[in-house]
Amino acid sequence: MAIKLFLFLGYFALISCFKPPSTSDISETVHKLFETIRGMQATKTMLPDPPLEWAKFKGNYESDVKLYFHGNSTMSALRYMFKVYDNNMFATAWITSCLVEAYRYGNAPKPTEDQIIMSVDAIMDHRNKNLKYANSIMAFWPQILDEEFKVYQSTPVNLLAMFNLTQTTNWTVVYDLFDKIGLHDVTEIMKHLLATREGYQHVFKIPPDFDDTSVNLGLGSLLRDNVIHFPYASAAWEGQNKKAASEKKDVSLVTTWVQDLVDVKTQYFQGIDTPGNVNNVDITVCANALFGITNAILSGLVTSEVLYDPVLQQLYLNTSTMIEFQIQTNFSGRPDLALTYYPSVFEFYWFVARTYTQLERKARIGELPHEAMRTVMEGLGSALKGNMTQHVISQSKMEGNDMIYYDDFLGDGDIDNNKKHVEFGEDRLWTTSMAINALITTWTVYNDATQKLNWYDDTPTEVKTTVQKATTWLNTYILSGKYQPWNAFFSGSFKGFGTSWSSYPANRDEYFNGTKVPHDGKRHYGEIIRGMEGVMEEDWYQQQIKLDHAPVDFH
């Protein structure tokens, strides 16, 4: 059974831009969702008492780390039982951004200034503390000083507490108990997890990244754009982000980690680890970065002069072009590689659409400050209104005559006692909301005068019908309790055996000192750099796929 680690975020953003498709009161649903989300924010810091109570830091919204157990009924039960509350800035920044956008563009309730400021304060504790100057480079988890190395390391306190508990447990007694009551499958799972315990703890010590940095920048630009509505929250964010840090490097695509090879080799011995000791490119990280840069400029948080820097302009244009290409080619048939950290295709579509709609809105009133932004807008618009729209519509599933929903994979990997496949649709609510948001954000424009979203004149009827039927389904089930509010919003890059970075082709495989790693058929780890440099021929890549027995299917 494959084991996958996912971060689940329990929130939904519903934006209405048309007449209600049913007699149900969508406004009432949105208000109830708003209150549910508000109740998920920690209003004070709570000390841990694992496993009964997990640490909760003031200002954070709830997000949980879960293991995707699936298969028979025992595995299904484990999926429901296991979760660890996680304090990370990513969930809080995203949820806060969604609350601001839902209020601004969807007539949702207005979050209070205190609510947002609590989040901003929590997020700022994730600033890179290893830099000796004010900066806006962010880390996923809070950084705590490591007394041995005298550096600040990312520290997921609850996950580490969970692993510490396993050190003091008599597992022989536990295994015997499980076996006696017929839970041998659980015994095998626990043995596997404990065998990989050190590996999990190793990857927790990740460096700061461009994803969290970009999401923080995106939040700040949203607050600046809505300063009339949230003056104190906007001031709080800008007061703690006085210097938007940037580095000029000879790159053309946004990477995940804020590291180069010199940093990797230095920080490795300080307990700060990049998975595989090599950077990577995730297209959803790129989409977040594109939005952060775009909206920071459009909101006036930074000036458009940054795009006159040829290095940054190349980064901006090349990253956008790569995103367009991936949409137009359906991720080159390898979504498992393109969507390294974000398994949901629909989520990625919505992230991209957020950038496009901001550019389009400014372009309509003649306020695009740089020609590069028009190039990005036109390229993204073509991809979103073409292949993306066709793909979203083609993936819909009918329920009756007047409802449509979307599924991904959570809860759809189980079997019943008769060995028959069953579907629980545990990410059905989430996936449907992402599909709706992707279509609405692509095909509507916000009217500042009326403060409403309106369909473009050329919006296909099929798009409107799909959104109406999907919204009817979502409004029917979102608060019904029939489906779980789960989602694989974010995942680790390692999702089980066969998904390791070392399973894929590489043309640079060497020790830190430059010595080549021997090609002896063995996997080598430690002070090693293994990755791709430059662009290789297709024939070479396909040959290496076969030689390395690399995964070719979506995980």
C-alpha positions in Angstrom: 0.0 0.0 0.0 1.4 3.4 -1.0 1.7 5.8 1.9 1.4 9.5 1.1 1.9 12.5 3.4 -0.5 15.4 2.8 -1.3 18.7 4.4 -5.0 19.2 4.6 -6.5 22.7 4.8 -10.2 22.9 5.8 -11.4 26.0 4.1 -13.5 27.0 1.1 -13.9 30.2 -0.8 -17.2 30.7 -2.7 -17.5 33.6 -5.0 -20.9 34.4 -6.6 -21.1 36.3 -9.8 -24.5 35.3 -11.2 -28.0 34.8 -10.1 -28.4 31.9 -7.6 -28.9 28.7 -9.6 -31.3 27.3 -7.0 -33.7 28.6 -4.4 -31.1 27.9 -1.7 -29.7 31.0 -0.1 -26.0 31.0 -1.1 -25.4 34.1 1.0 -26.5 32.2 4.1 -24.1 29.4 3.2 -21.2 31.8 2.8 -21.9 33.4 6.1 -21.9 30.0 7.9 -18.6 29.1 6.2 -17.1 32.4 7.3 -18.0 31.8 10.9 -16.6 28.2 10.7 -13.3 29.5 9.3 -13.1 32.3 11.9 -13.5 29.6 14.6 -10.5 27.8 13.2 -8.1 30.6 14.0 -6.1 30.3 17.3 -6.8 33.4 19.4 -4.1 32.5 21.9 -1.0 30.4 22.0 -1.6 27.0 23.5 1.2 24.8 24.9 1.5 21.2 23.7 0.6 18.0 25.6 0.9 15.4 22.9 -0.9 13.4 21.8 -3.8 14.9 23.7 -3.2 18.5 22.8 -1.0 20.0 20.1 0.8 23.3 20.2 -1.2 26.1 18.6 0.4 29.5 17.9 -1.8 32.6 18.1 -3.0 33.9 14.8 -2.6 30.6 12.9 -5.5 28.9 11.1 -5.9 25.2 11.6 -4.2 22.9 9.1 -3.5 19.2 9.8 -0.8 16.8 8.6 -2.4 13.5 7.6 -1.2 10.2 6.2 -3.2 8.9 3.2 -3.9 5.4 4.5 -6.1 3.7 2.0 -7.2 0.2 1.1 -9.3 -2.0 3.3 -11.6 -0.8 6.1 -8.8 -0.8 8.6 -6.7 1.5 6.5 -9.7 3.7 5.9 -10.2 4.0 9.7 -6.6 5.0 10.2 -7.0 7.8 7.7 -9.8 9.3 9.8 -8.0 8.8 13.1 -4.6 10.2 12.4 -3.8 13.9 12.2 -1.3 16.3 13.7 -2.1 20.0 14.0 0.6 22.0 12.1 1.7 25.6 12.7 2.9 26.9 9.4 2.6 30.3 7.7 1.4 29.0 4.4 -2.0 27.9 5.5 -2.6 31.1 7.4 -1.4 33.4 4.6 -3.6 31.6 2.1 -6.7 31.6 4.2 -6.3 35.3 5.1 -5.8 36.1 1.4 -9.0 34.1 0.5 -11.0 36.0 3.2 -9.9 39.3 1.8 -10.6 38.3 -1.8 -14.0 36.8 -0.9 -15.0 40.0 0.9 -13.7 42.3 -1.9 -15.0 40.4 -4.9 -17.8 38.1 -3.6 -19.7 40.1 -1.0 -18.6 37.7 1.7 -18.5 39.0 5.3 -15.7 41.3 6.1 -12.9 39.9 8.3 -12.0 42.1 11.2 -8.7 44.1 11.3 -7.8 42.2 14.5 -8.4 38.9 12.7 -6.0 39.8 9.9 -3.4 41.4 12.2 -3.2 38.3 14.3 -2.4 36.4 11.1 0.1 38.9 10.0 1.9 38.7 13.3 2.0 34.9 13.2 3.3 34.9 9.7 6.1 37.4 10.5 7.6 34.8 12.9 8.5 32.8 9.9 10.9 35.4 8.4 14.4 34.1 7.7 16.2 34.7 11.0 19.6 33.6 9.7 20.0 36.8 7.6 21.5 39.7 9.5 19.3 42.3 7.9 15.6 43.1 7.6 14.1 40.8 5.0 10.9 39.3 3.7 12.2 35.8 2.9 9.9 33.3 4.5 10.1 29.8 5.9 7.2 27.3 6.0 7.7 26.4 9.6 8.9 28.7 12.5 12.7 28.9 12.9 14.2 28.0 16.3 17.8 28.5 17.2 19.9 25.3 17.1 22.4 25.6 19.9 24.8 23.1 18.4 25.1 24.8 15.0 24.2 28.3 16.1 21.8 28.7 13.2 18.0 29.0 13.1 16.3 25.8 11.7 12.8 25.2 10.6 11.0 23.5 13.4 7.6 21.8 13.1 7.1 21.5 16.9 4.1 19.1 16.8 5.6 16.8 14.2 8.8 16.6 16.1 6.8 16.0 19.4 5.0 13.1 17.7 8.3 11.5 16.6 9.7 12.0 20.1 6.7 10.1 21.5 7.6 7.1 19.3 11.0 6.9 21.0 9.5 6.1 24.4 6.9 3.6 23.2 7.3 -0.1 23.7 6.3 -1.1 20.2 6.7 -4.9 20.8 3.8 -4.7 23.2 1.8 -2.6 20.7 2.5 -4.9 17.8 1.4 -8.0 19.8 -1.8 -6.2 20.7 -2.6 -5.3 17.1 -1.9 -8.8 15.9 -4.1 -10.4 18.6 -7.1 -8.3 17.5 -6.5 -8.9 13.9 -4.8 -5.7 12.9 -1.7 -7.2 11.3 -1.9 -4.6 8.5 -1.6 -1.8 11.1 1.5 -3.6 12.6 3.2 -3.6 9.2 2.3 0.0 8.5 3.7 1.1 11.9 6.9 -0.9 11.3 7.4 0.8 8.0 6.7 4.3 9.4 9.1 3.8 12.3 11.8 2.5 9.9 11.6 5.8 7.9 11.4 8.0 11.1 14.8 9.5 10.7 14.2 10.3 7.1 11.1 12.3 7.9 12.9 14.2 10.7 15.7 14.9 8.3 13.5 16.6 5.7 11.8 18.8 8.3 14.8 21.0 8.5 14.1 22.7 5.2 15.4 26.2 4.2 13.3 29.2 3.4 11.5 29.0 0.1 10.1 31.2 -2.7 6.6 29.8 -2.3 6.0 31.1 1.2 7.9 34.3 0.3 5.6 34.8 -2.7 2.4 34.0 -0.8 3.4 36.5 1.9 4.1 39.1 -0.8 0.7 38.3 -2.4 -1.0 38.9 0.9 0.7 42.2 1.4 -0.2 43.4 -2.0 -3.9 42.4 -1.5 -3.9 44.4 1.7 -2.3 47.4 0.0 -4.9 47.1 -2.8 -7.6 47.1 -0.2 -6.1 49.6 2.2 -9.3 51.6 2.3 -11.0 48.5 3.8 -8.1 47.3 6.0 -5.9 50.3 6.8 -4.5 48.9 10.1 -3.9 45.4 8.8 -2.2 46.8 5.7 0.0 49.1 7.9 0.8 46.1 10.1 2.0 44.1 7.2 4.1 46.9 5.6 5.5 47.8 9.0 7.0 44.3 9.3 8.0 44.0 5.6 10.0 47.2 5.1 12.5 45.6 2.9 11.3 43.2 0.2 14.5 41.2 -0.2 15.6 40.1 -3.7 18.7 38.6 -5.1 20.0 39.0 -8.7 20.9 35.5 -9.9 21.5 34.1 -13.4 18.3 32.1 -13.5 15.2 32.2 -15.6 12.7 30.2 -13.6 11.4 30.6 -10.1 12.8 27.8 -7.9 11.3 26.3 -4.7 14.1 26.9 -2.3 15.9 30.2 -1.6 19.3 28.5 -2.1 22.0 28.0 -4.6 24.7 25.2 -4.6 27.0 27.3 -2.5 24.2 27.7 0.1 23.4 24.0 -0.1 27.0 22.9 0.6 27.4 25.4 3.5 24.0 24.9 5.2 24.1 21.1 4.9 26.6 21.1 7.7 24.5 23.5 9.7 21.5 21.1 9.8 19.5 23.0 7.1 18.6 20.5 4.4 17.3 20.9 0.9 15.7 17.6 -0.1 18.2 15.8 -2.4 20.6 18.8 -2.0 19.4 20.2 -5.2 16.7 22.8 -6.1 13.6 22.1 -8.1 10.9 23.9 -10.1 7.2 23.4 -9.2 4.8 25.1 -11.5 2.3 25.9 -8.7 5.2 27.5 -6.8 5.8 29.5 -10.0 2.2 30.5 -10.2 2.3 31.8 -6.6 5.5 33.7 -7.4 3.9 35.2 -10.6 0.9 36.4 -8.6 3.1 37.9 -5.8 5.3 39.8 -8.3 2.3 40.9 -10.4 0.0 42.1 -7.6 2.9 43.7 -5.7 3.5 46.0 -8.7 -0.2 46.6 -9.6 -1.0 47.5 -6.0 2.0 49.9 -5.7 3.6 47.8 -3.0 6.7 47.9 -5.2 7.3 50.0 -8.3 7.3 48.7 -11.8 10.9 49.7 -12.1 11.8 46.2 -10.8 10.7 44.9 -14.3 13.4 47.0 -15.9 15.9 44.8 -14.2 16.7 42.5 -17.2 17.3 39.5 -14.8 14.0 39.9 -13.0 12.1 40.6 -16.3 13.6 37.4 -17.8 12.5 35.5 -14.7 9.0 37.0 -14.9 8.5 36.3 -18.6 10.2 32.9 -18.7 8.2 31.6 -15.7 5.0 32.8 -17.2 5.8 31.1 -20.6 6.6 27.9 -18.8 3.2 28.0 -17.0 1.4 28.6 -20.3 3.3 25.7 -21.9 2.3 23.3 -19.1 -1.3 24.3 -19.4 -1.3 24.0 -23.2 0.4 20.6 -23.2 -1.5 19.1 -20.2 1.7 19.2 -18.1 3.6 17.3 -20.9 1.8 14.2 -19.7 3.7 14.2 -16.4 1.7 16.0 -13.8 3.5 14.1 -11.1 6.7 16.0 -12.0 5.1 19.4 -12.8 3.0 19.4 -9.6 5.7 18.4 -7.2 4.1 19.9 -4.1 0.5 20.6 -5.1 -1.3 17.5 -6.4 -4.4 19.3 -7.5 -4.6 20.4 -11.1 -7.7 22.5 -10.4 -5.9 24.3 -7.6 -3.1 25.2 -9.9 -5.5 26.5 -12.6 -7.1 28.8 -10.0 -3.7 30.1 -8.8 -2.8 31.0 -12.4 -6.2 32.6 -13.1 -5.8 34.9 -10.1 -2.8 36.6 -11.8 -4.6 36.8 -15.1 -7.7 38.5 -13.7 -5.7 41.1 -11.9 -3.8 42.0 -15.1 -7.0 42.0 -17.1 -8.7 44.3 -14.7 -5.9 46.9 -14.7 -5.5 46.6 -18.5 -9.2 47.5 -19.0 -8.6 50.9 -17.4 -5.2 51.4 -19.0 -3.1 50.9 -15.9 -0.6 48.2 -16.9 2.7 49.8 -16.0 5.0 47.6 -18.1 4.8 45.9 -21.5 6.0 42.6 -19.9 2.8 42.5 -17.9 0.7 42.7 -21.1 2.8 39.8 -22.6 2.1 37.7 -19.5 -1.6 38.6 -19.5 -2.1 37.7 -23.1 -0.2 34.4 -22.8 -2.0 33.3 -19.7 -5.4 34.4 -21.1 -4.9 32.2 -24.2 -4.0 29.2 -22.1 -6.7 29.6 -19.5 -9.5 30.3 -22.0 -8.4 27.6 -24.2 -7.0 24.3 -22.9 -7.7 24.9 -19.2 -11.3 25.7 -19.8 -11.8 22.6 -22.0 -10.0 20.4 -19.5 -12.1 21.6 -16.6 -15.4 21.1 -18.4 -14.4 17.7 -19.6 -13.6 16.5 -16.1 -17.1 17.3 -14.6 -19.4 14.5 -13.3 -23.1 14.7 -13.4 -25.4 14.1 -10.4 -29.0 14.1 -11.6 -29.9 16.7 -14.3 -29.0 19.9 -12.6 -25.8 19.3 -10.6 -22.1 18.8 -11.5 -19.2 17.9 -9.2 -15.5 17.3 -9.5 -13.4 14.6 -7.8 -9.7 14.2 -7.3 -8.4 11.1 -5.4 -8.8 11.3 -1.6 -11.2 8.7 -0.3 -11.4 7.0 -3.7 -8.7 4.3 -3.1 -10.6 2.0 -0.7 -12.1 -1.4 -1.1 -15.0 -3.0 0.8 -15.1 -6.4 2.4 -16.0 -7.9 -1.0 -12.8 -6.5 -2.5 -14.9 -4.0 -4.6 -13.8 -0.5 -5.2 -15.6 2.2 -3.2 -15.6 6.0 -3.5 -16.0 8.3 -0.5 -15.2 11.5 -2.3 -13.3 13.1 0.6 -11.9 15.9 -1.5 -15.0 16.3 -3.7 -16.1 19.6 -2.0 -12.7 21.1 -2.3 -12.1 20.0 -5.9 -15.5 21.3 -7.0 -14.8 24.6 -5.4 -11.4 24.9 -7.1 -13.0 24.1 -10.5 -15.6 26.8 -9.9 -13.1 29.3 -8.9 -10.8 28.6 -11.8 -13.6 29.2 -14.3 -15.1 32.2 -12.6 -11.7 33.9 -12.1 -10.9 33.3 -15.8 -14.2 34.3 -17.3 -15.3 37.3 -15.2 -14.2 40.8 -14.6 -14.7 42.8 -11.5 -16.6 46.1 -12.0 -15.3 48.6 -9.5 -18.3 50.8 -9.9 -20.9 48.2 -9.2 -18.6 46.0 -7.0 -19.7 42.9 -8.8 -18.2 40.3 -11.0 -19.6 40.1 -14.5 -19.2 37.5 -17.2 -17.2 38.5 -20.3 -19.4 39.0 -23.3 -17.6 36.1 -25.1 -18.0 33.6 -22.2 -19.1 30.2 -23.6 -22.6 29.1 -22.5 -21.1 25.8 -21.4 -18.8 27.6 -18.9 -21.8 29.4 -17.4 -23.9 26.2 -17.2 -21.0 24.3 -15.6 -20.5 26.9 -13.0 -24.2 27.1 -12.2 -24.6 23.4 -11.9 -21.4 22.9 -9.8 -22.4 25.8 -7.5 -25.8 24.1 -7.0 -24.1 20.9 -6.0 -21.6 22.7 -3.7 -24.4 24.7 -2.0 -26.3 21.5 -1.5 -23.5 19.6 0.2 -21.0 22.0 1.6 -22.6 22.0 5.1 -24.6 18.8 4.8 -22.0 16.6 6.6 -22.1 14.0 3.8 -18.6 14.7 2.6 -15.4 15.5 4.4 -13.9 19.0 3.9 -10.5 17.5 3.1 -8.1 18.3 0.4 -4.5 17.6 -0.6 -3.8 21.4 -0.8 -0.1 20.8 -0.3 2.0 17.7 -0.1 5.6 16.7 0.5 7.6 15.9 -2.7 8.3 12.4 -1.4 5.0 10.5 -1.4 6.3 7.0 -0.9 8.7 4.6 -2.6 9.0 5.3 -6.3 8.6 9.1 -5.9 12.1 9.9 -4.6 14.2 12.5 -6.5 16.8 9.8 -6.9 14.5 7.8 -9.1 14.6 10.3 -11.9 17.2 10.9 -14.6 20.2 13.2 -13.8 23.2 14.4 -15.8 25.0 15.7 -12.8 25.8 13.2 -10.0 28.7 14.2 -7.8 30.0 14.6 -4.3 30.2 18.0 -2.7 34.0 18.1 -3.6 33.2 17.6 -7.3 34.2 13.9 -7.5 31.8 11.9 -9.7 29.5 9.4 -8.0 30.3 5.9 -9.3 27.6 4.3 -11.6 27.6 1.0 -9.7 23.8 0.4 -9.7 23.6 1.6 -6.1 21.8 4.6 -4.6 24.2 7.0 -3.0 23.2 9.6 -0.3 24.7 12.2 2.0 27.1 14.8 0.7 25.9 14.4 -2.9 24.4 16.6 -5.6 22.2 14.8 -8.1 20.1 16.7 -10.6 19.7 18.1 -14.1 21.9 20.8 -15.6 20.9 22.5 -18.8 18.6 20.9 -21.4 19.1 17.3 -22.6 18.0 15.6 -25.8 14.6 13.8 -25.6 16.3 10.5 -26.7 18.8 10.7 -23.8 16.0 11.4 -21.3 13.8 8.5 -22.4 16.8 6.1 -22.3 17.6 7.2 -18.7 13.9 6.7 -17.8 14.2 3.1 -18.8 17.6 2.5 -17.2 16.6 4.1 -13.9 13.1 2.5 -13.9 11.8 5.9 -13.2 8.0 6.3 -12.4 6.0 7.3 -15.4 2.5 7.4 -13.8 0.8 10.0 -11.6 1.3 9.0 -8.0 
